[in-house]
Amino acid sequence: MASSLFIIFFLTIIPLSVLSATVVEDLANLTPPPDFTNTITQNCIRNPLLRYCNNTSSSSSSPMDIVEIFRSTIVASHLCNESKNPNCVESFPKIRIHSRPKTAALYLSFDFFWKYCPLTVVEIDLVNNSLNSEFPTNVLSCAQIRTLDLSYNQLSGFVPVQNLSGLANLTHLNLSYNRFSEDKISDSEFFKRFNASSFVHSGVLPDAKRYKVKVLVLLIVFPITVILLCFCLGWMCLKRPDYLPRTCRRSHKFTSAMIDAATDEFSDQKLVSKSGGVDIYRGALRDGTEAKIEVYTEKVSKEKRREFAEECEAVFKLRHKNLVRVLGWCNGRSLRALVTEWTYGESLETWLNSTLACSWRRRLRVVMGVVDGLFYVSEHWPEVTLGLSTSSVLLSDKDQEPLISQFNIGDGNNSSTNIFNFGLFLLEMITNLRPDEAQEDSDRKYLEYIRVHYPDNLERVIDEKMKIEERTLEKVKQGITLGLMCTDKPPLKQPSLTQIYDSVVSLYESSSRHH
């Protein structure tokens, strides 16, 4: 009776023409009539249980409370009509808005209405309104409701189970087809009041189909995934460790698959040269580093492979300004390879034909760098042969230092081979002539040609671009003599590395004085 009086009062003071305006316009333009406070007071005397009575007692009433109560009467009138109640003058039993997203969201935003929710409301039905928010807890201020249906929306977050449990009259609840977070309420007293139909596809309870999918994933898909991951990880560890983080791999160990990838499956476009059982490729590592890859084509025994690995371990640790840096190696049964950095710079073979190589002193400076590298390697790595020739020694772009770029590992040669190779290199530097690798026994024929003119006609083999004075001609002849001594066989006739080093230093110092 009190609620109906409340609405009757509103309808008597507000013309029907006003009711046709939107709720927002009503709230913005209307103010309580002068005798509104007295009317509210009389209502509370008749029925002290009205919701607004506790807020309008003489000790706590305020103008703001009166405005809120007045606004709630306006919203109640509109909402009662929007919900298609048959006689809003007499009763307001149901709030029902279906498939009207804007209207539903608007009414839910009026906190003051829900604060003074009429006691006659026993059903709240807001279905299929695309409400995209958390659970609208303000509707729970209507604590007397028996039915609450919020199905077919997009509500998310957690369901306020404790607040819902406090609704003693609630007998029908439908939260189906929402996106709530899963909650463990199946064992609570609240859940026992309802059945699973209240939470179909709501996210609150585990969906049966989803549960089956989870079981399927757990029992079948997950083990298969783990097996595949282990297989992929094993494949990467054995075949392509360069795919692993740097902390999980040994950067100097290369596999056959890595070499294959770096050389584009040993394509002709990547091939630089072939000689003496060594194929040289210009490759690109997975991190973008350009590298020179020396592939040893000769098949060797298991013992030789072990020696090869030991020598690679040693050379990887060596650092010298006249040696190209070693990045790593491959020592598989089907492939042996040494990987070094790719150095930008011209070869000495090209440099000898330039104007920069016209002086004896400049050529000796390059020979000094090669001797330094040879001496360093012979002390720490005596079993490895250096590829010394004007085509395999580079001049770095940065400081014009000679860089020995070719290594023959694991072939069992000793330091006498390095001395022989240095002798050939020294003669090439002086004559700007080199063995014709297309001919059989090219080294022997090359040396025979020089010995034919030694020592009386050496002017015929000395590079004519190297303009030398009469006083330095004798020093150049000493250089040729040293080169021929290094290429003498048997090795007992060869000078030692110390003698070679001292001789080259002496020639360089004398050229500096003359210069």
C-alpha positions in Angstrom: 0.0 0.0 0.0 2.8 2.4 0.9 4.6 1.7 -2.4 1.4 2.4 -4.4 0.8 5.6 -2.5 4.4 6.6 -3.4 3.7 6.1 -7.1 0.2 7.6 -6.9 1.7 10.7 -5.4 4.2 11.0 -8.2 1.6 10.6 -10.9 -0.6 13.3 -9.3 2.2 15.9 -9.2 3.8 15.1 -12.6 1.8 15.7 -15.8 1.5 12.8 -18.2 3.1 14.9 -20.9 6.3 14.9 -18.9 6.3 11.1 -18.7 6.8 10.9 -22.4 10.3 12.5 -22.2 13.4 10.5 -21.6 14.5 9.6 -18.1 17.6 11.6 -18.4 15.7 14.7 -19.4 13.3 14.2 -16.5 16.1 14.0 -14.0 17.9 17.0 -15.4 14.9 19.3 -15.5 12.7 18.3 -12.6 13.0 19.3 -8.9 10.9 18.1 -5.9 7.6 20.1 -5.3 7.5 22.3 -2.1 5.4 19.8 -0.1 7.4 16.7 -1.2 9.1 16.5 2.1 5.8 16.5 4.1 4.4 13.8 1.8 7.5 11.6 2.4 7.2 12.1 6.1 3.5 11.1 6.1 4.4 8.0 4.1 7.0 7.0 6.7 4.4 7.5 9.5 2.0 5.2 7.7 4.7 2.6 6.9 8.0 3.0 8.7 9.4 0.0 6.8 9.7 1.9 3.6 13.4 2.0 2.4 13.8 5.7 2.4 12.4 6.2 5.9 15.7 5.5 7.7 17.3 8.2 5.6 14.7 10.9 6.1 14.2 10.9 9.9 14.3 14.3 11.5 17.8 13.6 12.8 19.4 12.7 9.5 17.4 14.2 6.6 19.1 16.5 4.2 18.3 18.2 0.9 20.4 15.7 -1.0 18.4 12.8 0.4 15.1 14.4 -0.7 16.5 14.9 -4.2 17.6 11.3 -4.5 14.2 10.0 -3.3 12.4 12.3 -5.7 14.6 11.1 -8.6 14.0 7.5 -7.6 10.2 8.1 -7.9 10.7 9.3 -11.5 12.9 6.3 -12.4 10.4 3.9 -10.7 7.5 5.3 -12.8 9.5 5.0 -16.1 10.9 1.6 -15.3 7.6 0.2 -14.3 6.1 1.3 -17.6 9.3 0.1 -19.5 8.8 -3.3 -17.9 5.2 -3.5 -19.1 3.6 -4.0 -15.7 -0.2 -4.0 -16.1 -1.1 -1.3 -13.5 1.9 0.8 -12.3 -0.5 2.9 -10.2 -1.3 0.0 -8.0 1.8 -2.2 -8.1 5.4 -2.6 -9.5 6.1 -6.4 -9.2 8.6 -6.9 -12.1 11.6 -5.2 -13.7 11.8 -6.7 -17.1 14.0 -5.4 -20.0 14.9 -7.8 -22.9 17.2 -7.1 -25.8 17.5 -3.4 -25.1 21.2 -2.9 -24.3 21.2 0.9 -24.0 18.0 1.0 -21.9 19.2 -1.7 -19.5 22.6 -0.1 -19.0 20.9 3.3 -18.3 18.7 2.0 -15.5 21.5 0.0 -14.0 23.5 3.2 -13.7 20.9 4.8 -11.4 22.3 3.8 -8.1 19.8 6.0 -6.2 16.9 4.0 -7.6 18.3 0.7 -6.5 19.1 2.2 -3.1 15.3 2.9 -2.7 14.1 -0.1 -4.7 10.3 -0.5 -4.2 9.4 -3.4 -1.9 6.8 -4.6 -4.4 9.5 -5.7 -6.9 9.9 -9.5 -6.7 11.4 -10.2 -10.2 14.4 -8.7 -12.0 14.7 -9.9 -15.6 17.5 -8.3 -17.7 18.0 -10.9 -20.5 20.1 -10.5 -23.7 21.2 -6.9 -23.2 24.9 -7.4 -24.0 25.9 -6.0 -20.6 29.6 -5.8 -20.8 30.6 -5.2 -17.2 31.1 -7.1 -13.9 28.1 -8.5 -12.0 25.6 -5.5 -11.3 25.6 -5.8 -7.5 23.4 -2.7 -7.1 20.3 -4.9 -8.1 20.9 -6.9 -5.0 19.7 -3.9 -3.0 16.2 -5.3 -3.8 16.7 -7.9 -1.2 13.1 -9.1 -1.4 13.3 -10.5 -4.9 12.4 -14.1 -5.8 13.7 -14.2 -9.4 16.9 -12.9 -10.9 17.7 -13.5 -14.6 20.8 -12.0 -16.1 21.3 -14.6 -18.8 22.6 -14.0 -22.3 24.8 -11.0 -21.5 28.6 -10.5 -21.5 29.1 -10.1 -17.7 32.5 -11.0 -16.4 34.5 -11.2 -13.2 33.5 -13.2 -10.1 29.9 -13.8 -9.0 29.2 -12.2 -5.6 28.2 -15.5 -4.0 28.1 -14.1 -0.4 25.7 -11.3 -1.4 23.4 -13.6 -3.4 23.3 -16.0 -0.4 21.8 -13.2 1.7 18.7 -13.0 -0.5 16.5 -15.2 1.5 13.5 -15.1 -0.9 15.5 -15.9 -4.1 14.2 -19.1 -5.6 15.1 -18.7 -9.3 18.5 -17.6 -10.5 19.8 -17.7 -14.1 23.3 -16.6 -14.9 23.7 -18.7 -18.0 25.6 -17.6 -21.1 27.9 -15.0 -19.6 31.7 -14.9 -19.1 32.2 -15.0 -15.4 35.4 -16.3 -13.9 35.3 -19.9 -12.8 34.5 -20.1 -9.1 34.5 -23.1 -6.7 31.0 -22.8 -5.5 29.7 -26.2 -6.3 30.1 -27.4 -2.7 28.7 -24.3 -1.1 25.2 -24.0 0.5 24.4 -21.4 -2.1 24.8 -23.8 -5.0 22.6 -26.4 -3.4 19.7 -24.0 -3.7 19.9 -24.1 -7.5 21.0 -26.6 -10.1 23.4 -26.6 -13.0 20.8 -25.1 -15.4 21.3 -21.8 -13.6 24.9 -21.6 -14.8 24.9 -23.0 -18.3 27.9 -21.7 -20.2 28.3 -19.0 -17.6 32.0 -19.8 -16.8 31.1 -20.1 -13.1 31.2 -23.9 -13.1 33.3 -26.2 -15.2 31.5 -26.9 -18.5 31.1 -30.7 -19.1 32.4 -30.4 -22.7 35.3 -28.1 -21.6 36.1 -30.6 -18.9 36.3 -33.4 -21.4 38.5 -31.3 -23.6 40.8 -30.6 -20.7 40.9 -34.3 -19.9 41.7 -35.0 -23.5 44.4 -32.4 -23.5 45.8 -33.6 -20.2 45.9 -37.3 -21.1 46.6 -37.3 -24.8 47.6 -33.9 -26.3 49.9 -32.8 -23.4 52.0 -36.0 -23.5 52.3 -35.8 -27.3 53.3 -32.2 -27.1 55.9 -33.0 -24.5 57.3 -35.8 -26.7 57.4 -33.5 -29.7 59.1 -30.8 -27.7 61.6 -33.3 -26.4 62.2 -34.5 -29.9 62.6 -31.0 -31.2 64.9 -30.1 -28.3 67.0 -33.3 -28.9 67.1 -32.5 -32.6 68.4 -28.9 -31.9 71.0 -30.2 -29.4 72.3 -32.8 -31.8 71.8 -31.1 -35.2 71.1 -27.4 -34.8 72.4 -26.1 -31.4 72.6 -22.7 -33.0 68.8 -22.4 -32.5 69.4 -22.7 -28.7 70.1 -19.7 -26.5 73.8 -18.9 -26.2 73.9 -20.0 -22.6 72.7 -23.5 -23.6 75.2 -24.3 -26.3 79.0 -24.5 -27.0 79.5 -21.8 -29.5 82.6 -23.4 -31.0 81.0 -26.7 -31.8 79.4 -27.0 -35.3 77.4 -29.9 -36.6 77.1 -31.2 -40.1 73.6 -29.7 -40.4 74.9 -26.3 -39.3 77.7 -26.4 -41.9 75.2 -27.6 -44.5 72.9 -24.6 -43.7 75.8 -22.1 -43.7 77.0 -23.2 -47.2 73.5 -23.6 -48.7 74.1 -27.3 -49.0 77.6 -26.8 -50.3 76.4 -24.8 -53.3 78.8 -23.8 -56.1 77.9 -20.1 -55.4 79.4 -20.4 -51.9 82.5 -22.3 -53.1 85.6 -20.2 -53.1 88.4 -22.6 -54.0 89.4 -26.3 -54.1 93.0 -27.5 -53.4 94.8 -30.3 -51.7 91.8 -32.0 -50.3 90.4 -28.8 -48.8 87.2 -27.1 -50.2 86.8 -23.5 -49.0 83.4 -22.0 -48.8 82.2 -18.5 -47.8 79.2 -19.1 -45.5 76.8 -17.3 -43.3 76.1 -18.5 -39.8 72.6 -18.3 -38.3 73.4 -15.1 -36.4 74.5 -13.4 -39.6 78.2 -13.8 -39.1 80.1 -14.3 -42.3 82.6 -17.1 -42.1 85.2 -19.0 -44.1 84.5 -22.7 -43.9 87.4 -25.1 -44.8 86.0 -28.6 -45.5 88.4 -31.5 -45.4 87.4 -34.0 -48.0 89.8 -36.8 -47.1 88.4 -39.7 -45.1 90.4 -40.4 -41.9 90.5 -42.9 -39.1 88.9 -42.5 -35.7 92.3 -41.8 -34.2 92.9 -39.0 -36.7 89.5 -37.5 -35.9 90.4 -37.5 -32.3 93.7 -35.7 -33.0 91.8 -33.3 -35.2 89.5 -32.4 -32.3 92.4 -31.9 -29.9 94.1 -29.6 -32.4 90.9 -27.6 -33.0 90.5 -27.2 -29.2 94.0 -25.7 -29.1 93.7 -23.4 -32.0 90.4 -22.1 -30.9 92.1 -20.6 -27.8 94.9 -19.0 -29.7 94.8 -15.3 -30.5 97.4 -13.5 -32.7 97.2 -10.4 -34.8 98.5 -12.3 -37.9 96.1 -15.2 -37.6 92.5 -15.2 -38.7 90.3 -15.9 -35.6 88.9 -19.5 -35.4 85.2 -19.6 -34.7 84.8 -23.4 -34.3 84.9 -26.7 -36.1 82.9 -29.7 -37.1 84.3 -33.2 -36.4 81.6 -35.6 -37.6 82.1 -39.0 -39.1 80.9 -37.7 -42.5 82.3 -34.2 -42.3 85.4 -32.4 -40.9 85.5 -28.6 -41.2 87.2 -25.6 -39.7 85.2 -22.4 -39.4 87.1 -19.1 -39.2 86.0 -15.5 -39.5 85.6 -14.0 -42.9 88.2 -11.2 -43.2 87.6 -8.4 -45.6 90.7 -7.5 -47.4 92.6 -8.2 -50.6 94.9 -11.2 -51.0 98.7 -10.6 -51.3 98.5 -12.0 -54.8 96.3 -9.0 -55.7 98.3 -6.6 -53.6 101.6 -7.5 -55.3 100.2 -6.1 -58.6 99.3 -2.7 -57.0 101.5 0.3 -56.7 101.6 -0.1 -52.9 103.9 -3.2 -53.3 106.5 -1.4 -55.3 109.1 -1.2 -52.5 111.3 -4.0 -51.0 110.7 -2.6 -47.5 106.9 -2.8 -47.7 107.1 -6.4 -48.8 109.5 -7.2 -46.0 107.0 -5.7 -43.5 104.3 -8.1 -44.7 106.8 -11.0 -44.5 107.7 -10.0 -40.9 104.0 -10.3 -39.9 103.8 -13.8 -41.5 106.9 -14.9 -39.7 105.5 -13.6 -36.4 102.3 -15.7 -37.0 104.4 -18.7 -38.1 106.6 -18.5 -35.0 103.7 -18.1 -32.7 101.8 -21.2 -34.2 105.0 -23.3 -34.2 105.4 -22.8 -30.4 101.8 -23.6 -29.5 100.5 -25.7 -32.4 103.5 -27.5 -34.0 101.4 -30.3 -35.6 99.3 -27.9 -37.7 100.3 -26.8 -41.2 99.7 -23.2 -42.3 98.6 -22.5 -45.8 101.2 -20.0 -46.7 100.9 -18.5 -50.2 100.2 -15.1 -51.6 96.6 -16.2 -52.4 95.8 -17.4 -48.9 97.4 -14.6 -46.9 95.2 -11.5 -46.7 95.9 -7.9 -45.9 93.3 -6.6 -43.5 91.4 -3.4 -44.5 91.8 -2.0 -41.0 95.6 -1.8 -40.5 97.1 -3.6 -43.5 98.4 -6.4 -41.3 98.9 -9.8 -43.0 96.4 -12.4 -41.9 97.1 -16.1 -42.4 93.7 -17.5 -43.3 94.2 -21.1 -44.2 95.0 -24.0 -41.8 95.5 -27.7 -42.6 94.6 -29.6 -39.5 95.1 -33.2 -38.6 97.2 -34.2 -41.6 100.1 -35.3 -39.5 102.7 -32.8 -40.9 105.3 -31.2 -38.7 107.1 -27.9 -38.6 109.3 -28.7 -41.6 106.3 -28.4 -43.9 105.6 -25.0 -42.5 109.2 -24.0 -43.2 108.9 -25.3 -46.7 105.6 -23.4 -47.3 107.2 -20.2 -45.9 110.1 -20.6 -48.3 107.7 -20.7 -51.2 105.8 -17.8 -49.8 109.0 -15.7 -49.5 110.0 -16.5 -53.1 106.5 -15.5 -54.3 106.7 -12.2 -52.5 110.0 -11.4 -54.2 109.3 -12.7 -57.7 105.6 -12.1 -57.9 105.6 -15.6 -59.6 103.8 -18.6 -58.2 103.5 -22.3 -58.9 101.0 -23.3 -61.6 98.6 -25.5 -59.6 97.2 -26.9 -62.9 100.5 -28.7 -63.6 101.6 -31.8 -61.8 104.4 -31.4 -59.3 104.1 -27.6 -59.7 106.1 -26.7 -56.6 109.2 -28.6 -57.9 109.0 -27.0 -61.3 108.6 -23.6 -59.8 111.7 -24.0 -57.6 113.7 -25.4 -60.5 113.0 -22.3 -62.6 114.3 -20.1 -59.8 117.4 -22.2 -59.2 118.3 -22.1 -62.9 118.8 -18.3 -62.5 120.5 -18.6 -59.1 122.7 -16.9 -58.2 124.0 -15.1 -61.3 120.8 -14.1 -63.1 118.4 -13.4 -60.3 117.5 -10.1 -61.9 115.4 -12.2 -64.3 113.2 -13.6 -61.6 113.0 -10.5 -59.3 109.7 -8.7 -59.7 110.4 -5.7 -62.0 107.7 -3.6 -60.3 109.9 -3.7 -57.1 112.2 -0.9 -58.0 115.3 -1.6 -56.0 118.5 0.3 -55.8 121.9 -1.3 -56.3 122.7 -1.2 -52.6 119.5 -3.2 -51.7 119.9 -5.7 -54.5 122.3 -7.8 -52.4 119.6 -7.9 -49.6 117.0 -9.1 -52.0 119.4 -11.9 -53.2 119.8 -12.9 -49.5 116.0 -13.1 -49.3 115.9 -15.5 -52.3 118.7 -17.5 -50.7 116.7 -17.9 -47.5 113.7 -19.0 -49.5 115.6 -21.6 -51.4 117.2 -22.9 -48.1 113.7 -23.3 -46.6 112.6 -25.4 -49.6 115.7 -27.7 -49.5 115.1 -31.4 -48.9 115.8 -33.3 -46.8 114.5 -31.2 -43.9 117.9 -31.4 -42.1 119.2 -28.8 -44.6 116.4 -26.4 -43.7 117.1 -23.5 -41.3 115.3 -23.4 -38.0 112.5 -21.1 -37.3 114.7 -19.1 -35.0 117.2 -18.6 -37.8 114.5 -17.7 -40.2 113.1 -15.1 -37.8 116.5 -13.6 -37.1 117.3 -13.4 -40.9 114.0 -11.7 -41.7 114.4 -9.2 -38.9 117.9 -8.4 -40.0 116.8 -7.8 -43.6 113.9 -5.6 -42.4 116.2 -3.5 -40.2 118.7 -3.0 -42.9 116.0 -1.9 -45.3 114.8 0.6 -42.7 118.3 2.1 -42.5 118.6 2.4 -46.2 115.1 3.8 -46.4 
